[in-house]
Amino acid sequence: MQVWVKPTAHFQTGENVTIGGKLIDSSGAAITNRNITFIKIYDPSNTAFTLNSQGELQTDSEGKFTSSTFLNTSTSGKYLTIVQAANSNILLPPTIGSAFFYVEPKREYKVYTNKFTYDIGEIVTITLEVNSISLNGSKAPVSGADVSLKVFREDGTLVVDNPTLTTNANGTATATYTIGNTSSDYGTYLLDVKSGLTSAAFKVPFFDIKIKLLNEKGTEAKKLSTSNNLSVQVLISKEGSSGDVSPVSGVQVSAKLKSNSEDNSGNLITTFSSSSFTESTTSTGTYTSSGYSMATVPSGKYYVEVTATKVNSVKKVAYMEVSTLNLELEPIFPSKDLTAFLKNDNAQIGINLANLATGAVYASNQLTAAQIVGCKKDGKD
């Protein structure tokens, strides 16, 4: 005989309970129209309550039966259900099945951590709260409540399995978890209390890097001349609990200057080792390299590849150009109030040309044979 409790195996005090079941033979076939001799429920004090007695209940066409409603759930604890069905052969003993269910006062469960985002190797403090809720809605802490806690990584790996945390006089219980020091320890973690009664989450976010290329004056410059020095500045941060960002310290940073290619596999010009980077003393997550002279670097396009490592490695690139001249084009509109040309208008383009090494700006009479060699519309030739 199969016996089950409806709608669940956990109830609140005062909640109605119904017992159901199914009678089958040794082959698994349903036994129909069979008398249920009795259904009894024993409360935590072992007091017996009879729901249905002889002749009141039979199995249906699927071999199933459903009891009348049990109302005596005022006592918290474990309840035992016994179901007895008559045997077709009166000389054989009856068939008996059983099931358990639990009753407890209406409670509110909460779980939270001491912050939302953590770094590798940090300790997470987890707090559980259990409060009883009265009929008028007032809450009171529950002391001595046993609560189970599980913590999962986002890939489903179980990292904490604490079957019993007992609340104190304030209705709280605490646990700690030390985050590991491997790349797999980054990500989102889920806290689960009593198999889904309540849950929460915390994150160990990957850090993000931003690159600034600086000249010897500390000014950001994506185009340098052979008279300049190049420094690489890296800003490293991670996402905070409310979408804000916070700096990350203790990161090992290195960089490589390479000649540009479509697949970023250019020839190595120089390496900025981790020892050449200095972390800001103001804890802003800023790391700046020593300068590198561009005197021997030919004109052309280059990129800087930065690697930042703190257990996990993150790589990013920034592009730059080496040239003795800086050329900028500026459209000259018919009127200062216009910011576009009309169709079939003759467009005029102004040229601004400066020497990057000296800073000198060339006058119009110093420019000869300037011509437009290509034109694009919406980024297309």
Secondary structure, DSSP 4 states (H G I P E B T S, - for coil): -EEEEES-SEEETT--EEEEEE-B-TTS-B--S-BEEEEEEE-TT--EEEEE-TTS-B--TTSEEEEEEE----S-EEEEEEEEE--SSTTSPPEEEEEEEEEE--EEEEEEES-SB--TTPEEEEEEEEEEE-TTS-EEE-TT-EEEEEEEETTS-EEEEEEEEE--TTSEEEEEEE--SSGGG-EEEEEEETTTTEEEEEEEPPPEEEEEEE-TTS-B-SEE-TT-EEEEEEEEEEE-TTS-EEE--S-EEEEEEEE--TTS-PPEEEEE-GGGEEE-TT-SSEEEEPPEE-TTPPSEEEEEEEEEESSSEEEEEEEEEE-SEEEEEEEE-SSTT--SPPTTPPPEEEEEEEETTT-PBPPGGG--S-------BTTB-
